[in-house]
């Protein structure tokens, strides 16, 4: 009986520790897919703030990696309330269900934190750790959808924030962009797509060179659009729509152009594209195996995109890939992890390689979700210099021009 009580006590201590999360999570050296990097256990990448600090989440706990530091520190625990989402507090549940993206957060320069979790928008800050529910999403839940994509939450500046609705929307009802002018304390509708216009919103982003706000929608040809706004989404100007070419989940911005990968299973149209800001001409740069979910640009100009695995007809195998457009204007392909739980059921999910939400940092931050080789809860950081020296042999496959710059497009056969 004593041993049983001792065992129960140890189990209780473990669950309390797991619920609260460790105070510190260190970065340790790791070699992943031929590249040297740093790994932190059981963290999902969020974004860099304006001071260069990296934010991440572990279940319902928020962590911060201060610029130049080598360990994440626990900042706050977000209450999920009395619902099934309370189970996200425990790593055992997250690992078994393969549902490790439990929260999406953005952080202001003043330390305000806007959180999406469990169908609610919550507000708190780094001083007051009590997060308050500010809005219940009208389209969220089992059988309805996830509420928003990780790229659908936008910190436009220190007060102005947005999110776009992402749900199954089989009936094609209205879809909204929501706006807050006080970093998530109050929300209002900024723009509304009428019924039958789009299925849902994939991303909301800010072009750091022009200040314009951009949007990507999907999923059918007529529903796939990319556009921008210069009045906080009161009006949207679309640069293209009507085919799978314009179906994207995350854009990459340079001074001269906008890049994206298609979230599409189209054999003919799937790939990497570039839209010139001055000439407004579109060029297809590379045909890609599978859909591309995430994309970012690092401090010195290296661009990276990642493919997922979800069962599209243009997937040639079960492996995800990174596409690296280096600052020497070469495209490199790196084969990454293998789709793990691909059989439909409770554990089924796409195999994704998730990035940080914004661009401009000197590290690529990744989570390999639902892939055999690396735990989906582990956060991987790879420096820009290491990416540019990645172990793949570039092969020249074409030429393209962006503005006045002629670039060589290369890749691995």
C-alpha positions in Angstrom: 0.0 0.0 0.0 2.9 2.4 0.8 4.5 1.7 -2.5 1.2 2.3 -4.3 0.7 5.6 -2.5 4.3 6.6 -3.3 3.7 5.8 -7.0 0.5 7.8 -7.0 2.3 10.7 -5.4 5.1 10.6 -8.1 2.5 10.5 -10.9 0.7 13.5 -9.3 4.0 15.4 -9.1 4.8 14.6 -12.7 1.4 15.8 -13.9 1.6 19.0 -11.9 5.1 19.6 -13.3 3.9 18.9 -16.8 0.9 21.2 -16.4 3.0 24.1 -15.2 5.8 23.4 -17.6 9.6 23.6 -16.8 10.9 27.0 -15.8 13.6 26.9 -18.4 14.0 24.9 -21.6 17.6 25.0 -22.9 18.8 25.0 -26.5 21.1 22.1 -27.3 23.2 21.3 -30.5 21.6 19.0 -33.0 22.2 17.7 -36.5 19.0 17.6 -38.6 18.8 16.5 -42.2 22.5 17.2 -42.7 22.5 20.6 -41.1 23.8 21.7 -37.7 21.3 23.6 -35.5 19.9 24.0 -32.0 17.0 22.1 -30.4 14.6 23.0 -27.6 12.3 20.2 -26.4 8.5 20.4 -26.7 8.0 23.9 -28.0 6.0 25.3 -31.0 7.5 28.3 -32.8 5.5 31.5 -32.8 7.3 34.6 -33.9 10.1 37.1 -33.2 9.1 40.4 -31.6 10.5 43.8 -32.6 13.4 43.4 -30.1 14.6 40.2 -31.6 13.2 37.9 -28.9 11.7 34.6 -30.0 8.4 33.4 -28.6 7.1 29.9 -28.4 4.5 27.8 -26.7 4.4 24.4 -24.9 0.8 23.3 -24.7 -0.9 26.1 -22.8 2.4 27.7 -21.5 4.2 30.7 -23.2 8.0 30.8 -23.4 10.4 33.5 -24.5 14.0 33.2 -25.8 15.7 36.6 -25.2 17.9 37.8 -28.1 21.4 36.2 -27.7 20.3 33.8 -25.0 20.5 30.0 -25.1 17.5 29.0 -23.1 13.7 29.7 -23.2 12.1 31.0 -20.0 8.6 30.4 -18.9 6.5 33.6 -19.1 2.9 32.6 -18.4 0.3 29.9 -18.3 -2.9 30.5 -20.3 -6.1 29.0 -18.8 -8.2 26.9 -21.1 -11.3 26.8 -18.9 -13.4 23.8 -18.2 -13.5 22.3 -21.7 -11.9 19.4 -23.6 -9.1 21.8 -24.5 -7.9 21.6 -20.9 -6.3 18.3 -21.9 -3.8 20.3 -24.0 -2.0 21.1 -20.8 -0.5 17.6 -20.8 2.2 16.4 -23.1 1.0 12.8 -23.1 -2.3 14.0 -24.7 -0.6 16.3 -27.2 1.8 13.5 -28.2 -0.9 10.9 -28.6 -3.4 13.1 -30.5 -0.7 14.8 -32.6 -2.4 18.1 -31.8 0.5 20.2 -30.6 -0.5 23.6 -32.1 -2.6 24.5 -29.0 -2.2 28.3 -29.1 -1.3 31.1 -31.5 0.2 34.2 -29.9 1.5 37.6 -30.9 3.4 40.0 -28.6 3.7 43.8 -28.7 6.8 45.8 -27.9 5.3 46.8 -24.6 4.8 43.1 -23.6 1.1 42.8 -24.3 0.1 39.3 -25.4 -2.8 38.4 -27.7 -3.7 34.7 -27.6 -5.9 32.5 -29.7 -6.8 29.3 -28.0 -9.7 26.9 -27.7 -12.0 29.1 -29.8 -11.3 32.3 -27.8 -9.2 35.4 -28.2 -7.6 36.2 -24.9 -5.6 39.2 -23.7 -2.8 39.5 -21.1 0.7 40.8 -20.7 4.1 39.9 -19.3 3.4 41.7 -16.0 -0.2 40.5 -15.4 -0.3 36.8 -16.0 -4.1 36.6 -15.8 -5.4 36.2 -19.3 -8.9 37.4 -20.0 -11.3 36.0 -22.7 -12.2 38.9 -25.0 -14.0 37.3 -27.9 -15.5 33.9 -28.7 -14.9 32.9 -32.4 -18.3 32.2 -34.1 -16.8 29.5 -36.3 -14.8 27.0 -34.2 -15.0 23.6 -32.8 -15.2 19.9 -33.5 -16.7 19.4 -36.9 -16.6 23.2 -37.6 -12.9 23.9 -37.9 -9.8 25.3 -36.2 -10.8 28.9 -36.2 -7.7 30.4 -37.8 -4.5 29.4 -39.4 -1.2 30.1 -37.6 -0.5 32.6 -40.4 -3.9 34.2 -40.0 -3.0 36.2 -36.9 -1.3 39.5 -37.6 0.5 42.0 -35.4 0.4 45.0 -37.8 1.9 47.4 -35.3 1.9 47.8 -31.5 -1.8 48.4 -31.3 -3.3 47.2 -34.5 -4.0 43.5 -34.8 -6.0 41.3 -37.2 -7.1 37.7 -37.6 -8.9 36.0 -40.5 -11.5 33.2 -40.1 -10.4 29.7 -41.1 -13.0 26.9 -40.8 -14.4 24.1 -42.9 -17.2 26.2 -44.3 -18.8 23.5 -46.5 -21.9 25.7 -46.9 -19.7 28.7 -48.0 -21.2 31.2 -45.6 -19.7 34.7 -45.0 -16.1 34.9 -43.9 -14.7 37.8 -41.8 -11.5 39.6 -41.1 -11.5 40.9 -37.5 -9.6 44.0 -36.3 -8.5 45.2 -32.9 -7.0 48.7 -32.3 -5.9 47.9 -28.7 -3.9 44.7 -29.2 -6.8 42.3 -28.7 -8.8 43.8 -25.9 -11.7 44.6 -28.2 -12.6 43.2 -31.7 -14.7 44.4 -34.6 -15.3 43.3 -38.2 -12.8 44.9 -40.6 -14.0 43.2 -43.8 -16.6 40.6 -44.7 -16.5 38.3 -47.7 -20.1 37.7 -48.9 -21.5 34.1 -48.9 -20.1 32.0 -51.7 -17.0 34.2 -52.3 -14.3 32.2 -50.5 -14.1 29.2 -48.3 -11.7 30.7 -45.7 -8.7 32.9 -45.1 -5.2 31.4 -45.1 -3.0 34.3 -44.1 -2.9 38.0 -43.2 0.6 39.6 -43.4 2.3 43.0 -43.5 4.8 43.9 -46.2 7.7 45.3 -44.2 8.9 47.4 -47.2 5.6 49.1 -48.2 3.5 48.7 -45.0 0.6 47.3 -47.0 -1.4 44.5 -45.5 -1.9 41.3 -47.6 -4.4 38.5 -47.6 -4.5 34.9 -49.1 -7.7 33.0 -49.4 -8.8 29.5 -50.7 -9.6 26.9 -51.8 -11.2 26.3 -55.2 -10.1 28.2 -58.3 -12.7 30.9 -57.9 -12.0 31.2 -54.1 -8.2 31.4 -54.4 -7.1 35.1 -54.2 -4.1 37.1 -53.2 -4.6 40.8 -52.5 -3.4 43.9 -50.5 -4.9 46.8 -48.6 -3.5 50.2 -47.6 -6.5 51.1 -45.4 -6.5 48.4 -42.8 -8.7 46.0 -44.9 -11.5 48.4 -45.5 -10.8 47.8 -49.2 -8.8 44.9 -50.7 -7.1 45.1 -54.1 -6.5 41.6 -55.6 -3.4 41.0 -57.8 -4.8 37.7 -58.9 -7.6 35.1 -58.6 -9.4 32.3 -60.3 -6.8 29.5 -60.5 -4.7 27.4 -58.1 -1.8 29.7 -58.9 -3.3 32.2 -56.4 -3.9 29.6 -53.6 -1.2 30.3 -51.0 -0.8 30.1 -47.2 2.2 32.5 -46.6 3.8 35.2 -48.7 7.5 36.3 -48.7 8.3 40.0 -49.3 11.4 41.6 -50.8 11.8 45.2 -51.9 11.1 44.3 -55.5 8.7 41.3 -55.4 6.3 39.0 -53.6 7.0 35.3 -53.5 4.8 32.4 -52.6 4.3 28.7 -52.9 1.0 27.2 -53.9 -1.2 25.3 -51.4 -2.4 23.1 -54.2 -2.4 19.6 -55.5 -2.4 20.8 -59.2 0.2 19.0 -61.3 0.3 21.9 -63.7 0.0 25.0 -61.5 1.6 23.9 -58.2 5.0 25.5 -57.5 6.9 28.6 -56.5 5.9 32.0 -57.9 7.2 35.5 -58.0 5.1 38.7 -58.6 7.1 41.8 -59.5 5.8 44.9 -57.6 6.8 47.4 -60.3 5.7 45.6 -63.5 3.0 43.5 -61.8 4.1 40.5 -63.9 3.9 37.0 -62.5 6.5 34.3 -63.1 6.5 30.7 -62.1 10.0 29.8 -60.8 9.8 26.1 -60.0 7.4 23.2 -60.2 7.2 21.6 -56.7 6.2 18.2 -55.4 3.2 18.8 -53.2 1.6 21.8 -51.5 3.7 24.6 -49.9 2.4 25.8 -46.5 5.1 28.0 -45.0 7.6 30.6 -46.2 9.9 33.2 -44.7 12.8 35.5 -45.6 15.8 35.7 -43.3 18.0 38.7 -42.3 20.5 38.5 -45.2 17.9 37.7 -47.9 17.7 33.9 -47.8 14.2 32.7 -48.5 12.8 29.3 -47.4 9.6 27.5 -48.1 8.3 24.1 -46.9 6.0 21.5 -48.5 3.5 19.4 -46.5 2.0 16.0 -47.0 -1.8 15.7 -47.0 -2.7 13.3 -49.9 -2.6 15.7 -52.9 -2.2 14.0 -56.3 1.0 15.9 -57.0 2.8 14.3 -54.0 5.4 11.8 -55.3 6.3 10.3 -51.9 5.6 10.7 -48.2 8.6 13.1 -47.5 8.3 16.9 -46.8 10.8 19.2 -48.3 12.5 22.6 -47.7 13.2 24.9 -50.7 16.0 27.4 -50.0 16.4 30.4 -52.3 19.8 31.5 -51.3 21.3 35.0 -51.4 23.3 33.7 -54.3 20.0 33.3 -56.2 20.2 29.5 -56.2 17.3 27.2 -55.2 18.2 24.2 -53.1 15.8 21.3 -52.2 16.3 19.4 -49.0 14.3 16.2 -48.4 13.1 16.3 -44.7 10.8 14.0 -42.7 8.4 11.2 -43.5 4.6 11.5 -43.0 3.8 9.6 -39.8 0.1 9.3 -39.0 -1.4 9.4 -42.5 -4.3 7.0 -41.9 -7.6 8.9 -41.2 -8.6 8.8 -37.6 -8.1 10.6 -34.3 -4.3 10.8 -34.8 -4.4 11.8 -38.4 -3.0 15.2 -39.4 -1.0 16.7 -42.3 2.8 16.3 -42.2 4.0 19.9 -41.9 7.2 21.8 -41.4 6.1 25.0 -39.6 8.1 28.2 -39.5 8.1 31.4 -37.4 5.2 33.7 -38.4 7.3 36.7 -39.5 10.4 37.4 -41.5 13.8 39.2 -41.0 15.5 37.0 -38.3 18.9 35.3 -38.7 17.6 31.9 -37.8 15.0 29.7 -39.4 12.8 28.3 -36.7 11.0 25.0 -37.5 8.7 22.4 -36.1 8.5 19.1 -38.0 4.9 18.1 -37.2 3.6 14.6 -37.7 6.9 13.3 -39.1 8.7 10.1 -38.1 12.3 11.4 -37.8 11.8 14.3 -35.3 9.3 14.8 -32.5 6.7 17.4 -33.5 7.1 19.1 -30.2 10.8 19.9 -30.7 11.7 23.3 -31.9 14.7 23.5 -34.3 16.7 26.6 -35.0 19.0 26.7 -38.1 21.2 29.7 -38.9 21.0 31.5 -42.2 24.7 30.6 -43.0 24.1 26.9 -42.3 21.1 27.0 -44.7 23.2 28.5 -47.4 25.7 25.7 -47.0 23.0 23.0 -46.9 24.0 19.5 -48.2 22.4 19.5 -51.6 23.8 19.8 -55.1 22.2 22.7 -57.0 21.4 22.1 -60.7 20.6 24.9 -63.0 17.1 24.6 -64.4 16.2 28.1 -65.7 16.5 31.8 -65.5 14.1 34.5 -64.2 14.3 38.2 -63.7 13.1 40.3 -60.7 13.1 44.0 -61.3 16.5 44.8 -62.7 18.2 41.7 -61.2 18.8 38.5 -63.2 18.7 35.4 -61.1 19.7 31.8 -61.6 17.2 29.2 -60.6 18.6 25.9 -59.4 17.5 22.8 -57.6 18.2 19.2 -56.8 17.0 16.6 -59.3 
